[in-house]
Amino acid sequence: YPPPLHILVSGGSVTWGMGCGANPVGIPGPGKYKGYTACAWPARLENLFNEGLFGNNSVVKVSNIASGGASSEVGKVVLEYKLFPAQVKKDPVHVVIWAHAPNDAHESDKDRVFYEYLPGFVNAARSLDNCNENFPMVVILEDFYGFQSYGPVNEVSGYLSELSSWYRLLSVNQANVIK
């Protein structure tokens, strides 16, 4: 196989893995309030590709640079200044997944989020490879979770749909995928 497809994931606590080790049936495990990257969805995505679809071959590498509470503004700065581990920096990035929707929904100035932070994130992601205008591909992931209030969620969801159209981004609504 050629070098793996490198997916870089930026997001907040849901993406980082907060609570993914919790289980309601009481089986001993990692604990509700610890971020375990092995059970977070980016690690599961990598396992799905490499183990489930490609017979235990390393075809996809997923790097999770999420951090609890991180908004698009934080994600933009992390990408602009490449504030991630050397191991992540050594491989070219082919896909960047944005997963800051839950935290951006709580920002008070939605216009600033939409007109400054999100475009800044997209531009920072696209500048990770200055030699290739086609990479990295940017994916917008609406990863809202069940107990958020609908007002901010709907407002940000509308913004994301519009932004995806303007910048020609792939947009995925996690709730619709799960249904």
Beta strands, then each sheet from edge to edge (+ up, - down):
strand 1: 5-11
strand 2: 60-64
strand 3: 95-99
strand 4: 137-142
strand 5: 170-173
sheet 1: 2+ 1+ 3+ 4+ 5+
end
